């Protein structure tokens, strides 16, 4: 069974995100380890850590995923923001390590006009510095594929490949594939051929086995729009077929598959539960 999960709020305590995921029926969870829209990070106490780790054990939720702050921009040409982003990423890695979270999803960054080459060079330098400051941790930074909105890097697999090839410790990096972002960036995923061509291109760029997290999101906008707008599974322009390919691909059997779809309810049923049911309906039973 695929490792389905959802991004859950950490409001009230990290352990509540775990319990919320378990209540829906998920087997993994994604969360922020600090406020995603503030630089300041509240103190991570021993009590927070114990409660979170205990909730994982009690619920059976495994392979939890963290997502970094949206404020971080490792590609920034502005030295002040770049240094601030390095400091913040270091804290993100340290907090994930303390909580026992092995995967930290990070947006590569936006060059904001300096150009792709300059932006990629900045990302490489930032990651090397974060790695230098966090020697000995087990957390992997998973660079997320992006929609390419504005000057965001990561819409091309080549961007991710260039970063991974150039950092000093590539073994400490992974990739997070976001279905909405891939689609918005122009990658076709509907037919088996299109799906396998896209995955082959990704693996050729970053290396086989590098994809460590999936974000499963449909897209409100058409393919190639470069616009990042998530929709419920099967309720956008992707349709169901791309998700059918992913959930039945044995390469991802142990890879967390996290929903970042709209929250809320419909006819009294939680939207996460609806999306989970749809994903489970796409699984083809093993007949052998």
C-alpha positions, -999 to 999 in steps of 0.1 A, spaced: 0 0 0 14 34 -9 25 57 20 -3 83 17 -3 114 39 -12 150 40 3 183 51 -12 190 85 -12 221 108 12 222 137 -10 246 156 -13 235 192 17 212 189 35 190 164 20 159 179 -15 172 169 -4 171 132 4 134 136 -29 127 154 -48 146 127 -32 126 99 -39 93 117 -75 102 123 -81 106 86 -64 72 78 -30 84 66 2 66 73 25 96 70 24 133 75 40 165 64 43 196 86 62 229 91 86 228 121 81 265 126 59 293 113 62 292 75 57 329 70 79 343 99 117 343 102 115 339 139 115 303 152 98 296 186 120 275 209 118 237 202 116 222 237 123 187 249 85 184 256 77 192 220 102 165 208 89 139 232 53 145 224 59 144 187 80 112 188 55 96 211 26 104 188 45 88 159 50 56 179 14 56 192 -3 61 158 21 41 136 26 72 115 61 68 99 85 86 75 73 121 85 82 149 62 90 186 70 86 215 46 108 246 49 96 282 53 83 300 23 105 330 32 137 312 25 153 320 -9 187 303 -14 189 317 -49 186 354 -39 212 378 -53 207 400 -22 235 391 3 214 400 33 185 378 23 208 350 11 226 349 45 193 350 63 181 321 42 212 301 50 207 307 87 170 298 84 177 266 64 203 256 90 176 259 117 151 240 96 176 211 93 184 211 130 147 212 140 139 183 117 168 163 131 156 169 167 121 158 159 133 127 141 121 138 106 144 125 79 131 145 49 130 182 46 114 195 14 127 229 2 120 251 -27 152 257 -46 147 295 -48 140 324 -71 168 343 -89 147 375 -89 163 388 -121 199 378 -116 194 349 -141 193 311 -139 230 305 -138 236 331 -111 206 317 -91 218 281 -93 253 292 -82 238 309 -52 217 277 -43 248 255 -45 267 279 -22 238 281 3 234 243 4 271 237 9 271 262 38 240 246 54 257 212 51 289 225 66 270 238 96 250 206 101 276 179 98 265 145 112 228 149 108 207 124 90 182 148 75 181 150 37 171 183 20 147 173 -8 147 200 -36 111 204 -48 102 205 -85 85 239 -91 59 253 -115 84 279 -127 62 308 -116 81 341 -118 118 336 -115 115 304 -95 141 278 -103 134 240 -103 108 239 -131 134 222 -153 149 189 -142 182 203 -154 181 229 -127 179 202 -100 206 181 -117 230 210 -119 226 217 -82 230 181 -71 260 176 -94 278 207 -81 273 205 -43 301 191 -21 279 165 -5 253 153 -31 245 123 -10 227 146 14 202 158 -12 170 143 -25 142 154 -47 105 160 -41 82 156 -71 51 177 -71 25 166 -96 9 201 -100 43 217 -104 54 192 -130 23 197 -150 24 235 -147 60 234 -158 49 216 -190 56 179 -183 29 156 -196 19 127 -173 -14 114 -186 -5 84 -207 19 56 -195 44 67 -222 42 104 -211 46 94 -175 76 71 -180 93 97 -203 89 123 -176 103 101 -149 131 89 -171 140 125 -178 140 133 -141 161 103 -132 186 111 -160 190 146 -146 192 139 -109 200 102 -107 179 71 -101 166 67 -65 170 104 -58 132 111 -56 123 107 -19 90 125 -15 59 130 -37 35 158 -34 2 147 -49 -18 177 -61 -41 182 -91 -38 216 -109 -64 243 -113 -44 256 -143 -36 240 -176 -3 222 -185 25 246 -191 8 275 -174 37 281 -150 11 288 -123 11 269 -90 -26 264 -80 -35 231 -63 -68 212 -67 -82 180 -52 -73 147 -68 -91 144 -101 -106 178 -98 -82 197 -120 -65 196 -154 -44 165 -145 -73 142 -141 -68 108 -125 -44 90 -148 -12 106 -136 -20 96 -101 -29 61 -112 6 58 -127 23 71 -96 5 50 -69 11 18 -89 47 24 -96 68 0 -74 97 25 -74 77 46 -50 64 19 -26 83 33 3 82 70 -7 59 93 13 30 106 -10 17 138 6 -14 157 -3 -12 195 -3 -47 199 -16 -74 223 -3 -86 217 32 -122 218 44 -153 195 40 -178 186 14 -212 172 23 -200 167 58 -169 147 48 -133 159 53 -117 168 19 -85 149 29 -106 118 35 -122 122 1 -88 126 -16 -74 96 2 -104 75 -9 -99 86 -45 -62 77 -44 -68 43 -28 -94 36 -56 -66 40 -82 -45 12 -67 -44 -19 -89 -44 -50 -67 -14 -73 -71 -26 -105 -87 6 -125 -84 
